[in-house]
């Protein structure tokens, strides 16, 4: 348990404690926090979609400022209405795709919100993620576009190059304003991050999918793996603390074949990410989850767990600048230079694809602006610390060193 002084110095530590099943904090810790500290905590909670869950956990507490609880309550009420719109759009989108003999699988939040949490508002979705076989992705994209789904933002890659190098096509926005991402890979391909990517067995994953409420979802065991790889390897935890709540809810509701899980984790290269996130889940929700660890497995180094805890609540506005520093630190200057030259490549596919550098609003203008913002951001200590934490995570995931 953290001490009150530690919590005051680290808003993320407070948020982790409030996210626990009983919303616990050391005696007097909440009451002793100044208003500015609560404002910072609330700002991080808003950025990482935690306000509804925090209200659910802490609504009966009397040591949290009423204005904070009122804001969390409002976010929960608003989230309930948004969730209904998202569910309707999820069903309509899937029905449209399946009517054209396409085969979408709904990922992550769409299942978690409605099948793991007591109410869907506690698990806000940023978008609807649908996985399709690669051979169907372009047809699905064109079908949705012809039915009023609009392109959310310009992209410097063609749809064909996005299909070759990205895990999803450019985001679309549904007629009712819900972002939709069509994925053609479970996670990032090797060569895209500062660390290696786990191997994906997407055919087996699809074969194990289960239909619930008329929608095809991954099996619970595959969903656990997907949550781990998405959070640790694809995003280095910038998806936020909700992933710990997601995993705890899944582990509480479903039985996991742990022998198969750890065998698969070792074979496909996501064992260190799994150990890190499961250790954090166990620390936070120990009484409500069962995790079976393989015999002889070493623990996660404390510096990794400390970095991971901070990254769960990292500032999303500075993650790209911090990522530049992390790439130079963890991957070396050659990798950073390759990215700055706008080269995108896959270790699985030979050759590279260059972004279009010319033209107003193209990648060249974006990259120049990005470098200016990065230079400004890197003058702030907190951004450098964020970059160092990202590098620690990549080195640990990639080589087991820190």
Buried (B, 14 or more C-beta within 10 A) or exposed (E): EBEBEEBBEBBBBBBBBBBBBEBBBBEEBBEBBEEEBBBBBBEBBEBBBBBBBBBBBBEEBEEBBEEBBEBBBEBBEBBBEBBEEBBEBBBBBBEBBBEEEBBBBBBBBBBBBBBBBEBBBBBBBEBBBBBBBEEBBBBBBEBBEEEEBEEBEEBBBEBEBBBBBBBBBBBBBBEEEBBBBBBBBBBBBBBBBBBBBBEBBBEEBBEEBBEEEEBBBBBBBBBBBBBBBBBBBBBBBBBBBBBBBBBBBBBEEBEBEBEEBBEBBEEBBBBBBBBBBBBBBBEBBEEBBEBEEBEEEEEBBEEBBEBBBBBBBBBEEBBEBBBBBBBBBBBEEEBBEBBBEBEBBBEEEEEBBBBEBEEEEBBBEBBEEBEEBBEEBBEBEEBBBBBBBBBBBBBBBBEEEE
